[in-house]
Amino acid sequence: MKKFVAFPVLLTLVFLLLPLTSGAVTESKTGTEYPDEITVGQGDQSVTLVATGVGLREKTFLKVDVYTIVSYIHDQAKIEGDADQAIITLKAPKRLQMDLRRGFSRDKLINAFVEGIEANYEDLTPFATDMETFKGFFTRDAEENDKIIFHYCPAVGLTVELNGENVGVIENFEFVQALWTVWLGQKPANDGLKKNLVAEIGS
């Protein structure tokens, strides 16, 4: 299994190339498995992404399962300092995949993203237009088993996929960073989920 290994030297994490082996990362409560590495197209080439962690978003005191989510980054990405912040600012291929475990309204889906971003930013001006574009990508209520993928590629920007269909692209990297803060920012959707999404780094 590909692993990031962290050796603190002057408060940084050493950059290592990860071995090519196959395996999976598993969300413990639901048993949901994701490949620990995937290969994705980038123009006329392909790149390998490795999982940094997987988690489960729960809602209310009843701990209702909302979605599982897995984070991937380029297998040759350089991680320095706090892993969560490094992933947010990483200008290399990276991906988040959400697998919904229940249905809910379009408004609730969009508001979850917007409120997550607003919790981490006082000024939305640098990506306000992109935020409106992003909202327009979601045209129906969310359904159980929907798969939402956010894939960033420097040469393209942020591609949003719903159940395998490309629903739009946003080029502004400011918005890419903002979206990733929903799960990895200073005020994430859930602290435990944030921790789980970087759990494979250094393990």
Secondary structure, 3 states (H helix, E strand, C coil): CCCECCCEECCEECCCCCCCCCCEEECCCCCCEEECEEEEEECCEEEEEEEEEEEEEEECCCCEEEEEEEEEEECCCCCCCCHHHHHHHCCCCEEEEEEECCCECHHHHHHHHHHHHHHHCCCCHHHHHHHHHHHHCCCCCECCCCEEEEEEECCCEEEEEECCEEEEEECCHHHHHHHHHHHHCCCCCCHHHHHHCCCCECC
